[in-house]
Amino acid sequence: MRFNLNNIDLLNFCFKHGEDYIDDNYSKEDQPIIVDSDQDANSLMRANKKIQDYITAYEIALDNRNKEMQEDCINSIFENLETKGINFSEFTSYWAVKDVSFSVYKNTLKSKNSKLEFLRNILPDYINNRHNLYKSHGYSYSTLQTLSDSKSHKQNGNSGSIKVSKIFESFGFKPFDLSANADEFVKSNKVFLEPDKKGKTMFKEIIKNYDLNFDWSKNHENKQTDFLFKINDQIFIMEHKHMKESGGGQDKQMTEIIDFISYSEPKVSYVSFLDGIYFNLLADETIKKGKTFEQREKIKTNLEKNKQNYFINTIGFKKLLEAFD
């Protein structure tokens, strides 16, 4: 039996209850990579200090045209660049100014000789443009931690998937047993699976059992969706996005999840779950023009045409599960 939950009412509920600005599901409170005391300096701190000292020595060797000393310094810098976390140093961070990342240094410059040659090329510019400037203000170990923190947003990985799974489990859902026959899904209640992972084959078997077309995938380069779940006799296919801002790839993701709820099949509800603080901008109805306004209007249009579909945020997802419980 289908539960009649009005999708526009749920959208408006979500607009009134936006996303938390700090979501612990995406927090990366890892252990600091530096320690409090210089006396107890760890290997990263020691390596960074050695690199600074060898750069100073290399500058002296350049002034004195001492080739042997230059090569000794270059080799010592090379050795210390093998230390874990050294990509957060002032020296390696400067490389981006010259259009070279630390990953390029590690993965593209395969041989030791190519890495040494790169260091010979980059060091004079670093000395002239940064090293003496940093020395005048004082190098600080805290730079290592600051740069590490600034990159932490790139470590989200599967945080979104973990968040959604936790919400499912809090409502009594269980991951569908992938060793079971797809026919068992029809008999199951309050189960979910992730088609993008090991559940890809099972997902295909289940939608075949339900005689679903799932044309969204066909029209998006056979892209898999994120979740399939079932409550009683009702099945849901859900696309999940975590977004903090617009632009570039984020705009493409918005287009995908807005288009997702434009599809209609008798036996399924299509659900677009947008979490992250971009949802709060989308919910701001004082915005009367521009891209965000157009996105909001398109969402409403798609929902009005497809009453069984839903566009939700975090609290809306919980409301949806609660309504069908």
Helices and strands as residue ranges (DSSP letters): H 7-16, G 24-26, G 38-40, H 43-63, H 67-80, G 86-88, H 90-94, G 95-98, H 102-107, H 112-126, I 127-131, H 132-137, H 142-150, G 152-155, H 159-170, E 174-175, H 183-187, E 191-193, H 200-209, H 215-218, E 227-231, E 234-242, H 249-260, E 268-275, H 278-282, H 291-305, E 310-312, H 314-324
